[in-house]
Amino acid sequence: MSFRVLFGAAFLCSLSACASVKPLPESYQPPEPLPTEYLAGFCYQPSPITEDLRLIREKRKYRIYEGSFEAGLDDFGDDSPITFEYYERLGQDVSPVVLLLPILNGTKHLMRPFATLFAKKGYGVIIVDTVQRRTLLDDLQNPEPSIRQVAQRHRRVIDWAETRPELDVSRLGVFGASLGGFNALYLSALDERVDVAAIALVGGSLSDVLVNSKERRILEAVTAVKKELSLDDEQLAAYLDERIETDTLTIAPHVNADRILMVLAKRDKSVPYSSQLELYEAMGRPESITLPTGHATTAAYLFYLRSRILRFFDRKLAAPPAVGTAVVSPQGCDPVSSTIDAGK
C-alpha cells in the first residue's frame, strides 16, 4: 500500500473523529401530509421532452454528457433551457439515480467528486445547473416565485430521467449543499418520486437565514434591499415572512425524516448554526452529521461526506420504501387556490 493511500486513510479517520453522527430517534413518528394549499403552487402540466445530449468524456465505467432541454414551464415567463451533466453508467443493468444540486454560484466542480464516486458505484448521476429566475436582489423582494420556479425545474429533471430506459427512477436520491441543500429540501418535500435525500448546510426560517447570513453575495443583496425599501433587519425579516408562503420551517414537519440525512456545520456564518438546528428539530431530528467547521471550510470534509452519503443512499435504497421523502395527499396536484401569483 502506498504512502499516499495510507496518509489519505489516516486523514479521513482524523476528520471522522471530529464529526458528530446522530441516528434518527427510535421514537420518531411519520409526519402528516403536506397541506395541499402549499403543494398547489408547485404543480405543473408536464410537456414532452426533447433533449440534446453531447458526449464529452468516456471513462471505464461511465460516460459523461452535457445535456439540455426546454423547461416547458410557461407560468414564470422563463424560456431558459434546463442544462445538466449526465453520468451514464456503462453496462446492461438499470441504474438507480442521484440528482446533485450545486451551490449559489452554480459551479459544478464541488459536485463532480460526488458524481464520479456515485457513477463508479453503479448510479446514474445528474448534476443540475443552477439558474436564477432573476437577480438575487429581485428575488429577495419577491422570493416565492423563485422558490416555485426552481423546484419545478428540478421536478422536470426527474421527468427527463423517467424517459431514460437505463435509469430506475423508483430508486432516486437527491443531494445538495448550501443553496443546493435548500433546493434539495424543497424537491424532497414536494415530489413523491424522491426516495432519499441528503441536505447540507440548510436552515430555517428563510427570512432568518437571509437577514443573518454573512455570505458576501447574500449580504450585498440584503443591504441593497434594505436601502431601497428603507428597512432595518427586523423590518426586512417581517417583509420576507409576509412574502415567503413556502418556508423551510413550513414544509420541514411534513418531510419523512426517516429518508433524510442532514449535514450541519457548527461555525457556519452563511447559514447560521442556530437556523440549521431549528430546521433539524422541525424535521423531527433526522439522521445527522455535525461538523466543527464553517460554511466554506466544510469542503475539508468533502471525501468523508461523499462516502457517508453514498453509504446512506445504498442503505436506504436497498429495499423499496413504503413512503419516500415527500408525504403528500393523493389529490395533491388537483386544482387548489393559492395566494401568490407565480408569474409576478
N, C-alpha and C positions, 0 to 999 in steps of 0.2 A: 504494500500500500504506500502511495507517495506521500511526501511531507505535506503537499498541498491538500490532499484529501483529509489527512489527519488533522491539519490545522483547521480546515473548514468544519469538520465534525466537532472539534473542541470548541470552536467559536459558537456554533449553533447551540451546543449544550450550555455554554455560559449565558447565552441570550435567553434560552428557555427557562433557566433557573430564575431569571428576573421577571418572567411573565407569570401573572396570576390567572389560573384557569379555574372556572367555576361551572359545575353542571347545572342543568335546569332543575329547579326544586322538584322533589318527588310529589309534592302536594299540588303541583300545577294542574289547573283545570282548563279544558279547551274554552276558547272565547265565544261570545255571542257574535252572530254575523254582523258585518259592517252594514250600517243603515243604508237603505237604497238611495236616499237623497244625496249621500256622498258619492256613491258609485256612479250615479247617473251622469255626472259631468265628465266621466272618463270613458263612456261608451261611444262607439262609433260603428258605422256600417262598413265592414271590410270590402275592399275592392280588389280585383285581380292584380297580381304582382308579376311584373316582368323585370327580372334582374339583369344587371350587367356584371359579369364576373370576369376578372382578368387574373390569370395565374402569374404570380410574381416570384415564387420560390418553391422548390420542392426538396423535402427532407426525406430521410429514410422511412419515417413512419407517418408523415403527413405532408400535405400541400398547403401553401398559403395563397389566398386570393385576396384581391381588393374587389369589393362589391358595392353596388348601389342600386336603388330602385326608388321610384316616386312614392312619397308617403301616402298620397291619396286621402289626405285629411283636409277637407275644404273648410271646416269651421274656423280655422285660425288664419286664413288668408296667407298661408305659408306654403310656397311651392318648392322649397329647398328639398333635394333628394336626401334619403337616408343612406349614409355611407358607412362602411364597416370593413374590417378584416375578418376573413373566414379561414379557419384552420380545419381542413378536411382530413380526417383520419383515413389512411390507406388500408385496404383490406375489404373483406366481404361482410363483416358484421355491421349491424346497425349500431350507431353510437349514441350514448347519452349526450346531452348538450349543456354547455355552460355559456351564459352571457356575461361578459365583462364590461363594466361601465366606468369610464375614466373620470379623472378629477376635473376641477373647474376649467382649466385652460384647454381641456380636451386632448392633451398629449397622451399618446398610447404607450410610450416607452415603459412606464411603470407597470402596465398591464401585460406586456409581452412575456416577461418571465413566468407569469401565471399561465398564459396561453400555451407556451411551449411545454410546460410540465403537464398540464391537463391533456394536451394533444398527444404527448408521448404515452400517457396512461390510458388512452383509448377514448377520450372525449372529443366531440366536435365542438369547436370554440368560436365564438363570435365576439370580437371587440367592436363595440358600437361607438362611432364618433359622436362627440358631444357638440350639439348645435344649439345656440341660444336663440330664443324666439326674437328678441330684440337686444338692446344693450342691457347690461346689468342695472344701469340707472333706471331705465324704463321698467324693467321687471320689478324693481323694488317699489315703484309707485303703483304697480298693478300686478301683484305676484301670482294670483290664482290661475290666470290663463296660461302662464308659463309652466306651472306645475302640471296642468292638464295636458298641454301640448307634448311635453317631454314624455310623460307617462304613455300617451297614446302612440308616440313614435316608437317607444320601446316595445309596446304591445304589437306593433306592426312587424317588428323584427321577429317576434315569436311566430307571427303569421307566416313570414317568409320561411322560417325554419321548418314549419309544418309542410311546406311544399317540397322539401328535400327528402328523397326516399332513403338516404343514408343516415338521417337523423331521427332519433327516437325522442320526440318532444314530451312523451309521457314520463321521461326522466330528465327534468330540466332544473338546472341550478343557476343562480344569479349571484355575482359578487361585484361589489363596488366599494370604493373608499372616498371619503370626503364628499364632494358633490355627487360622485358616482354612488356612494353609500346612501345618500338621501334618495337618489333615483331608484336604487335597488329596493329600498324600503317601500316606496310608493308602488313599484311594479309588483312586489311580493304581496302587498296588501290588496291589490286590485285585480290581479289576474290569476284565476284558478289553475292555470297551466304551470305555474311555478311550483316545483316540488320542495325546493330547499334554497336557502339564501344565506349568504354571509355579508354582513354590513359593517363597515369600519368607519369610525370617526364621524358618527351621526348623533344628533341630539334634538332636543325639543324644549320649548316650543321654537318654531322657526323664527318668530319675532325676537325671542331672547337670543338665539344664536346670531342672527344678523346684527342686532344692535350691539352685542358684546364681543363680536369677532374682532380679532386683531389681524386677520388675513388682509394683506395690503389692498387687493382689488375690492374686497367687500368693504373695507374701511373707507376707501376713497369714494365708493358709490354711496355709502351711508352718509358720509359727510356732505356730499353734494345734494342728496335728497333733503337732509335736514336744513341746509341753507336755502334750497329752492322753496321748501314748504314752510320755512320758519318754525321748525320743530326742535325740541330737545330730545334726549334719548327716551325719556318716559313717554313723551307725546308720540314719537315715532313708533315705539312698540305698540301703543294703543292703535295707531293708524294702521299698522300692519295686521294686528289682530282682527280688525274690522274687515280686512280685505282678503285674509287667508281663510278660506272656507274649509280647506282640507289640510289641516295642520298635522305634523308628525305625531303629536300627542293625541290627536283625534282618532287617527287610524291605528295607532300602536296597540290599544287594548283589544282590537279585533284581528290582529295577526296571530297565526298559530305559532307560538314561541317554541314549540317542540321541533320546528323545522328551521330555526334561526340560530346562527352563530353570530355573536356581536363582538366587535373588537373596540376597546376603549383605550384612551391614552390619558394618563393622569396629569401630564403637564401641557396639555393641548390648550392653546390660546386662540386658535382659529375656530374650533368648535369646543367651547368651554366644557371642561370635565363635568361640572355640575349639570350642564344640559344633557350630556351623554348619560349620566346616572339617572336623570329624570325620565329619559326615554326608556332606559333599561328597566326601571321599575314599572313604568306604564305598560310595557310589553309583557310583564309577568316574569321578569328575570330569566331571559333565555340563556342557554349555554354561552359563556363569555370568556374572552381573553383580555386581561387588562395589562397594559404595557407601561413601563416607567418613562415614557417619552413625551415629547411634544408632537405637534401635528406633522411637520416635515420629517422630524427625526424618527418617526415610526418606520421610515424606509429602511432603517438599520435592521429591522426585523422582517424584511421582505421575504427572504428564503424560509425563515421559520414559519411565517404566516401562510405562505403558499402550501407548505407541507401540511400544516394543521387544517387548512381549509379543504385541501384535497381529501384528507382522511375523513373529515366531517361529511363531505359530499358522498364519498364512497360508502360510508356507513349508512347514511340516510337514504341513499338511492338503491341500496341493496335489495330492499323489498318495497313494493308499491305502497304508498301511504293511503290511509282512508281519506285524509284531507291534507292538501298541500299547505302552502304558507297563507293563502287567501281564504278567509272564511266569509262567504257572501251568500245571500239568499238566492234560490233558484231563479227568481224573476228579477235578478239584479239589474239587468240591462233593459227591462221593459221601460217604456216612456214614463219618466218621472220629472216633475218640475224641479228646476234648480235655480238658485237665487242669483247666480252670476253668469253673465253672457260671456262665453269663452272667447268670442271674437274681438272683445274690446280690451 
